Amino acid sequence: MKIGRNHPCPCGSGKKYKFCCMHIDNVRTGGSRRVQGITWLRMRRTEGKLYKLLGIHALKHYGHESMIEAWDEFTLWEDEHLDLDEPWPEFETIFQPWWLYQWVPDNAEVDEELCWPEMPVARHYLEHNAARLELDEFTRRFIEQACAQPYSFFIVRDVRPGARMSIRDLLLGREFEVHERRASKTLKKGSIIFAAVVTLDGDSIMLGCAPLVIPPSCAGIFLDLREGLANHSVEGLDWLREWDYELRELYLDIRDDLLNPRLPELQNTDGDALQLTRLYYELKCTPREAQEALAPLSMGLMDNDKLQTEKDGTLVPISFPWAKAGNSKHADWSNTTLGQIVIDGSRLTVDVNSEARAETFKHEMEQRLGSRAQFKHAAISSPEQMLKEIRDNPDGSQARAYARRKHETDAPNDSPEIRRRLKETVDRHWTEWLDTSLPMLNDETPREAAKTEIGRERLEALLWDFEQRSTGRPHDPDVEKLREELGID
């Protein structure tokens, strides 16, 4: 079948072929305008044609209230009232296909004269127009397939931007190559989507896809759910249909978590809850006496053995770390910085990042300086306050101030020796990682997970997550090397 450059595009977009799908077909056919496997284009054209027809049919035979009722059910009656002026992104992308092809009205509490047909809008349209000659066989097959395919969660395995994607059903293990122009330009390997897939004559398209892209780190949620299917009496598509409510609830819960992230429980390397604290003292002794009394707290990390002075004899404030040997979380750390002490004339301050460290320092001051230092007050910033102040200071000044007070992150050293040692540390970490039990792998090590089918799926999602989160920094994993070590293609 040949299509002229200026003919309407068969996909039903309303554009001329040369401005729409011709470039995709040229890639597929080596420049020829002879279209191979045009079924997916016919499906898109049919989808576009039915969108308007089914909407009119729904309003005529079900009424406007049916859309409101369907929306309430789709959102699980969570008081998310339908607002056509400012609808959710899900309204057009996934709700409308779900309403037209999947939703079955519940007339249990409706008067008989007000009952809606207890079948999807599209199936009622098919039955109502069964005798009409213009309802061609392809349209019939499309409607039947669209009504038969429930929604599921799919992970993207491969992408050809602007053309197609290879996806796997995380719940049923089905695999499809879907023709998809828009989504294939933005989705990456490992991205998870909530969608329905329609297949006719070997070609597949997505009919309704939620706009929220779920990260690969969530793959374990769906794989755990799939493992639970083993002992379920209902299988396959019937299981997806039976669990339609629960799967939408799962999507909406994940949506809420991703769009409204909860502040994680931040901890320092001692396991204490993060609480940025500055303690203020007034010295009743000379700055040098205070320095000498507190010098042992620096574990030899103090740069100055005496107070600096300016040319006019004025003392310059001195700053030195409060440290301890080793680290409970990082065996290769020789010491841990607990805080930063500043002596400025008669004032002494110390910045710490937890309540426990603040109390420990107070005890140290009492033991080492006693009445020669008077505690004045403490300034405390919770993580919530810190984030609020950062948001309220978009110029970054507050962020920089907090960065200066985060003492457990050392500034990078650009010397060749430091770079070599850093690389050795990173390489050692990722070598040990291969034999480390990980929660995302159900407490298996990567090597153990690589030995089973579902373990490899979890591992593959984890590696895709690494790739999506990569920042190009030295501590990022060499994902290709890890794949090679684990035998993951």
N, C-alpha and C positions, 0 to 999 in steps of 0.2 A: 504494500500500500504506500503510495507516494503522497506527500503533503506539500503543497506549495508554500513558499516563504510567506506569502501574504494571506494565506488562509487562516481561519480561526484555529487556535491551538486545540488539539483533541483533548487536552487535559481539562478543558472547561473553564479556563481562567478568564476568557473573554478577550485575551490579548492575541495579537497576530503570532503565528507560529515562530517567526524569526525573532520576535522579542520575548519568547517564552521558553519552550522546551527544545528548540532546534539545536542549541549548543550542546545540550546533554546528549541528544541523539547523534550528533556529529562525533562525539567522543566514543559512543558505543558502536557506531557503524563505520568509523574511519573517514568521515566527511560526507558520506552518502546521505541523501535525505530519505532513503528507503528505511522506514521504521521497522525494527525487529522487536518482537514481543510487545505489541502495542496495548496489551491487556491492561497494564497499570495506568496508561493514559486514559483508556476508556473508563476505568474505575474512577479516576479523579473527575472526569467529565460527568459521569453518572452521579457521583457524590454531590457535585455542584448543582446539577439539575434537581436532584431530589431534595436538597436542602430547602429550597423555596417551596416546592410542592408539598413536602411533608409538614412544613410550618403552617401552610394554609389549611391542610387537612386536619392538623391538630386543633387549630382554632375553631374549625367548623364542627368537628365531631366530638372534641373533648372540652373545648372552651379555654379561655385565657387562664382560668383558675387552675387548669391542669399543669401549666408551666410553673405556677407558684407552688403547687402541691409537690411537683417533681423536684423543684429546687430545695424545698424544705427537707425532702427525703434525701436528696443528694448530699446536703450539708449536715445530715443527721439531726435535724431539728435543733441546731445550736444557736438559734436566734440570729442567724445570719440572713436577714430578710433581703429578698431580691430587690435590688435597686438598679433599674435599667439605665439610669443616668451615670452611675459610677459602679458598674458591675465588677465582681471579682475577675481576675484574669482567667479563671477556670470556666467562666460562663460560656464563652464561645469555643474555647479550645477543647474542652472535654464534656462539660455539662450538656450542651445542646445535642451532640451525637448520642450521649447516654440517654437523654430524655426521649429522643426520636426512635432509637433502636433497641434500648434495653429496659426502660422503665415500664413497669406493669402497675396500673392503678390498683389501690386497695379500697374496695367498696364496702368493707365490713361495717363502717359506721356512717354510711351515706344512704339517704332515702332512695328507694328503688327508681323513682323517676329521675333522679339526679345521677344515677350510676354512669360511670364511664366504661367503655369497652375494656375488658380485662385482658388486654394484650398490648404489646408495644405499638406505638403510633404507626411505624413503618409496616408492621405486619397487618394491621387493620387497613392501611392504605392498599396493600397488596390484595387483600381479600375483596375490598370494596371495588377495586378496579380490575378484577380478574378477567372480566369479559371484554375489556377495552383493548382494541387492536394496537393502540399506540404504546401500550405497556409491553415492550419487547422482552424477549427471553433473557437477554443479558441483565436488564434492570431487575427482573424477577430474581435471578440468581444472586445479584449483588445484595438485594434486600434480605434474602434468606440467609446469606452468609453474614451480613452485618448484624442481624438479630441473633445469630447463633454464636457469635464470638464475644465472650465476656472480657472484662478488663483484667489485666495482670501487670506484674512488675517485670520489666525487661532491662537487661544490662547490655550496653553497647560494646560489641567485641571488635568491630572494625568500622571505619568510616571512609567513604569517598565523598568529600565535601561537595555539596551542590547536586549530588546524584543519588546516593543510596547508603544504607547502613546494614551491617550484620548485627543482629540482636538475638539474645537468648532469654527465654522465659525462665526467670529465677525460681518460679513456683512449680512449673511443669517440665522444665528442661527442654521445651521446644525451641527450635532455632529457625529464624527467618532472615531473608535478605529483603528489606523493604525499600521501595523506591520513595525517597523523601528528599525534597530539595532544600526546604528552609531549615529544618532541624539538623540536617547533616552538615550544615555550615557552622553550627555552634557547638554541637555535642562532641565529646571526646571519648576515647576508649575508657571504659569503666563507668561512664555516666549511667545512672539508673532512671528509667522513665516509667510512668504509669499510663498504660495505653491499651487499645484494642487493635488487633491486626486482622485484616480481611485478605483472604487469598482466593484468587480465581485463575484457573488455567496456568498455575505455576508462578504467577506474579503476586506480590504482596504489597499492601500499603497500610499505613496506620490510619484508623478511623477514630479520631479523638485521642488526643495526647495531652496530659496535664502539663501546664507550663513550668512547674517546678522541677528542676533537675536535681535528683538525689545523688549525693556523692558516693563513690564506691565503698567508703568506710561503713556504709549502712547495709552492705550486701549480706552480712551475717544474719540480720534480722529476717530476711526472706529465705535464706538457706536453712535457718533453724525451723522456720515455718514449713518448708518443704519436707524436712526430715520428719516432722510431725504428721505428715500425710500418710506415712507408710502403713499405719494401722487404722486409717480412716475408711469407713465403709463406702464412701462416695469418692470417686477418683476423676482425674482429668478435668474437662470443661465443666462437667456437672458439679465438681467441687468448687470451681471458681464461681459458678452461678449461685451455689448455695451460700458461699461466703462473700457474696457481693457487698453486703453491709459492712462486714468486718474489714475487708480490704480497703474500702473507701475510708473507714475510720482510721486504719493504719496510715493511709496517705495523708489524711487531714492532720493526724497527730505529728507525723514527720514534718509536714508543712509548717505547723505551728512551731515546732522545735527549731527549724532552720531559719524561719523568718523572725522569730522572737527568741533568740538564744539566751539560755539562762547562764548567769555568770558562774563559771566553774569554781570549784573549791581550790583556791590558789594556796600553795604551800611553799615554804622555803626548803632547803635541803635537809633540815632537821625534822621535817614533817609537820612543822608548826603552821597554823593558819596565817596567811600573809596579812600583816598590819604594819604599814609604814609608820614609824614612830621616831620623833626627835625629842631627846631628853635635854633639858637646860639646867646647868649648874652655875652657881656663883662661887668663884674660888676665893678662899680666905688665906691663900698662900701665893707664892710667886708662880708664874707660869712654868719656870724651870723645875720647881719642886713637884708640880703636878705631872710634868712630863716624865720625870725620873721615876715617880711612883707608879705611873701607868705603863711605862716602857715594856715591862714583861708581857703585857697583854698583846703586843704586836708580833710575838713569835719571831723576832728578828727582822720583821718587814719594815721597820721604821727607817726612812731614808736619812733622817737627820739625827745626829747624836747630840745636837744642841740647838737651841732656838736661833733662828736667823735674825739678823738685824739690818735695818736700812742704814744708809750713810749718816742720817741724823741721829742714829741710835734708837729709833723706834722699833719695837718688836714687830715682827711679821707673823701673822697667824700660822700655826703649824698644824698639819693634818697627817694622821697616821692610822693604819687599820687596827682593828681589834680582831684577832684571829685565834684559831685553835688548830691543833694537829689533826690531819686526816679528814675524812668525810664519810658519813654513814651511808650515803647513797652512791657515792662515786669512789670506788676503791683505789683508783689511780690518782686521786687528788692528794697532794702532800699536805695541804692545809685548807681550811675553810675560813673565808672572811665573814665575821659575824656582824661587823658594823664599822663605822668610820668616826674617829674621834677628832675634834677640832678644838684647839686651844687658842683663844684670841684674847690676850690680855687677862682680864679677871673673869672672862666668860669661857665656859667649857660646854660643848654640845657633842652629842653622839647620835648618829642615825643608825637605827636597826630596823628589821623588817618583821618582827613578831613581838607579841606581848611577852612571851617566855624569855626572849633575849633581852628585852628591856628590863625585866625583873632581875635577870642574872647580872646585867651590868650595874644595876643599882647596888646589888650585893657586893660586887667587886669594888665599887667606889667607896662603900662603907668600910670595907676591909683595908683598902690602900690609902685613902685620904681622910676618912672619918670626918671630924669636925672642920677639916681644912677645905671642905667643899660642901656647899649648901644646895640641896635640890630645890629648884624653883617651880618648874611645871613640865608637862609633856604635851607635845602636839601630835595628835594621832590622825592618820588618814586611812580610812577603810578602802578596800578595792573599789567599792561602789563610788565613794567620794573621788577617788583617783580617776576613774573613768569619766565621771561627770565633769570634773575640772578639765580633763583632756578634751571632752566634747565642747565645753564652753570656751575653750581657747584654741580655735582652729588654726591659729598661726603657729602652733607647735611649741610655744614657750613653756607651757605647763608640762607637756610631754618630755621636753628636754630636761626640765627640772627634776621630774621623777626618774628619768634615765640616770641622772647623776647620783640619785640616791639608791639605785639598785646595785648593790656592791658585790653581788656574787657573779656578775657577768664581767669578765675581764675584757679590756679593750684588745683587739687583735694586734699582734705584732707582725710586721711585714718582713722580718728578717728571714733569710733562707733557712736558718736553723730552726726557727719557730715553725715555719711552714712545713719543714720536713717532719718535725715532731708531731705537728697537728695531723698531717696525713697518716703517719703511723698510728696515731690514736684512733682516727676515723676508720682506717682499714681494720684495726683490731676490733673495734666496736661492731662493725658489720660482719666480720667473721664470727664473732661470738653470737651475734643476733641469729645466725642460722640454726643455732642449737639452744635458743631461748624460748621458753613457753610464752605464748602470747594470747591474751584474751580474745583478740579478733579471730584467732584460729582455734577457738574453743580449748585454750590452754595447751595446744600442741605446739611443738617447735616447727619452724618452716620445713625442716628436713622431714619430720614426721608427716606433716600435712601433705607434702608432695607425693606421698605414697598412696593416697586414696583419691577417688574421683571428686568427692565433695570437698575434701581438704584442698585439692588443687584449685577448685573454684574459689574457695576462701582466699587462698594464697594469691591467685591471679588478681582478685579484687584489691587485695592489700598492695600489691605491686603497682597496680593502676593508680591507687590512691597516692602512693609515693610520687609517681610521675606527675600527677595533677598538682601536688603540693610543692614540687621542686622549686627552689628559689635560686639555684645556681651557686649556693654557698658551699664551702668545703665539706661541711658535715652532711650534705645530702648524699643519699646512697647511690651507688652505681647500679641502677636497676638492671641494666643489661647483664652485668657481671653476676648479680644475684640470680637472674633467670638462668644463666648458664650453670651456675653452681647447683641449682635446684632442678634442672632439667625441664624448665617451663618454657615453652616456645613463645 
